[in-house]
């Protein structure tokens, strides 16, 4: 196993001012493109590992808590902390891997206080939050399906 100081990679030092103070918040690999994405408190960092580890780019996005790849797109789940956000909402952004601007985005209300979790699917992502599940089309980020299961309260006998 080889240990690599990520800040020493070409192009990474300017984005990782204090790499010792940063922790990985989320991580994903895309084997078909030999790409790794790592979220820190300072942004989303993308690396190519085909022949050797190389810094590709950094997106200035904070609070990325989940990352997944869907074909040539990277999908990011962010805590929505701007002033206009509703409590208990998250933003899901979709970027073409080589783009710095999102192709689409959607806000999802966190159901029953549970964080939104996503899984990649074919040309879409599936999400769950509490007892709600749904499917979102990638890259348009349009809701294709949303189901909420509400069970009736059980009665003591």
N, C-alpha and C positions, 0 to 999 in steps of 0.2 A: 504494500500500500504506500502511496506517495502522498505526502502532505504538501499542500500548495497554499501560499499566502495569496489570497484572491486580489488584494490591493496591489500586488506586484505585477499583475497582468497588464499588458498594454491596454490603455483606455479605461481601466477600472479605477485607477488611483484617484482621478478627479471626482468620481461618484462615491467613493468609499473613503471619505476623509479620515474617519477613525474606525477602521475595520474591527479593532479589538472591542469596541463598545457596541457593536451592532450584532444582533442575534437574528438568525433566520426565523421568520414568522410562518412562512409557507414555502413549499418546494414542489416542483414537478419536473418530470423528464419526458421528452418527446423523442423516442428512439429512432423513428424514421428520419428525422433531421439532425440527430445527434445534438439536441438542444436541451439545456437545463435552464430553468427559471427559478430564481430565489427572491423572495420578498424579505426586505429588512425594514427597519423603521424609517430609513432614508429613501426607499424606492424599490422598484422591481428591477432586478439585474438579470440579464440573459447572457448565457455562455454557450459557445459551441465547443464540443469535445471530440470532433471527428479525428484529428491527428494529435492535437494537444489542446488543453483547455485555453480558450480565448474569450475575452470579454467581447460581446457583440454590441450591447447597448443597455442603457438604463432608462426606464420610464419614471418620471417624478411622481409616483403614486404612493401615497401613504395609507396605512391601515388595510393592506391587502392581506386577507386571512385565508384565502384559498385560491389555488391556481389549477387550471386543467387545460389540456390541448384538445381541440376538435379540428381535425384535418389541418389546414394551414392557419388556424386561428388560435389565439390564446385567450382564455376566458378567465376573468378575475372577479372574485367576490370581495367587495370592500365594505367596511363599516362606513355608513354614511354619517359623517360627523359635521357636515356644514350646517350653518345656522338655520337654513330653511327646511332641514330634514325633519321628518316625523320620527319620534322615538320608536325604536324597534324596527327600523327599516334598514335594508342593505341595498347597495348598488351592485349590479352585475354588469361588467364592461366586457366588450369583445373587440380585440385588436387583430388585424392581419399581422402575422409574425414579424414582417419587415416594416410595419407602419408605426408612426408615433401618435397617430390620432385614432380614436375608437371608431369602429364601423357601426357600433350600436350599443345601446345600454338600456337597462330596465331596472326599476326599483321593485323590490319584493318586501312586503310587510312580514316581519318575523312573527309567525303564528304561535300563540300560546307561550310567548317568551323564549322560544327556541331559535337558535341561530340557523340561518339558511346554509344547507350543505348541497353541493352539486357534484354530479358525476357526468363524464362525457358520454355521449351517445352518437349515433350517426347523424350528422348535420344538425345536432341539437345538444342540449344539456338537460338532464333530469335534475330536479331539485326537490328537497324535502325541508320542511320546517314545522315542527310540532306534528300534528296529524294531517298536514296539508302536503300533497305531492303535486308536481307539475312538470311540464316539459316546455322548454323555450327554444325557438328556432335560432340557429347560428348561421350567419352573422347578423341577421336582422334584429335579433333579441326581441322577438314577438312571442307572446304567450300563446302556445299551441293547445295546452291542456292544463287545467287546474282542478284538483279534486280535494275536497275537505271531508274528512270523516269525523263526525261528531257522534259519539256513542251516548246513549241515554244513561243517566245516572243509575247505578245499581241500587236496589232497595234491600235493606237488611230484612232478613226473614225472622 
